[in-house]
Amino acid sequence: MRKRTVHACLGVAVACFILLMMVTPPIPQPQKYHDFADKREFFGIPNALNVISNFPFVVIGLIGLMLCHRRNYFKLSFQGELWAWTCFYVGVASVTFGSSYYHLKPNDDRLVWDRLPMTVTFAAMMAILIIERIDVKKGTISIVPLIMAGIISSVYWRFFGDIRVYLLAQIVPCIAIPLMAILLPPMYTHSMYWLWAAGFYPLAMLQDATDRVIYKLTFHTVSGHTLKHLTAAMAPLITTVMLAKRSVYLERLLHAKTT
C-alpha cells in the first residue's frame, strides 16, 4: 500500500512538473543573486569567507568516500547502496570546488559549476532512499537517471536562461526525502537522522535569503551566505554519523533480498 502511495505521489509530481512548464513563463536567473553581502578579501582571496566556508564539504566527502570503501565500514547491504553513497560523497566533495570557483568571481558562467555538484548529491540521496525504502533493484537502476536529470536541470538553465527545472530539482528532493523517511519502513536503525539532515537544508536556504540581514546583525562579522555553507554541510555530516551508528533490521533485509 505504501509503495503504491509513493508511486502515485511520483505520478502527481511528474504531472505537476509538466503543468508548471506549460502554464508558467521562463524564469531567468536574477542577477542580484551574485551580489553577496560579504565581499571582504583575506590573504588575497576575494569574497574570502564565502570561499573558505566551502571547505567542510571536501573534508566530509573524502572521509565518507574512504569509509564507504573501507571493508564495508558502513555495513551497506547491497552493491547499489555502495554505488549511490559513492555518488553522494563525490557530489559532496565536489561542492567545495564548484562553489569556491563560483564565489571567487560570482556570475552565471561560474554558477553552473556551483549547482552541478548539489544536484548530483540530491539525486544520489533520492536513489539511496528508493533502495532502502521501496525496492533495491529499482533504486539501483534509478541512480544514473536521477543524476542525469539533476545535471540536465543545471545545463538547461545555463543554455535556456530558465531556472524552473533547476528549482524543481531542488524542491522535489527536499519534499520527497523527509516524506519517504517518515512514511516508508526503514531497513536500518537511526532513521530519524534522515529527518535531522533534511531539516538543515531549509535552514540553510533561510540564511541565504537573509544574507544581508545576518551580515548587518553580526556587525559585518559573518554573512548569511557564509552561514548557509556551514549549515548545509551539517546534512552530509549527519548522514555520515547515521551510517557509522546504524545497524540493519534483519527482517527488512531478508524481505528486500527475496523481492
ABEGO torsion letter per residue (X at the ends): XAAAAAAAAAAAAAAAAAAAAAABBBBBBBAAAABBABABBBGGBBGAAAAAAAAAAAAAAAAAAAAAABGGAAGBABAAAAAAAAAAAAAAAAAAAAAAAAAABBBAAAAAAAAAAAAAAAAAAAAAAAAAAABAAAAAAAAAAAAAAAAAAAAAAAAAGBAAAAAAAAAAAAAAAAAAAAABBBABBGAAAAAAAAAAAAAAAAAAAAAAAAAAAAGGABBAAAAAAAAAAAAAAAAAAAAAABBBBAAAAAAAAAX
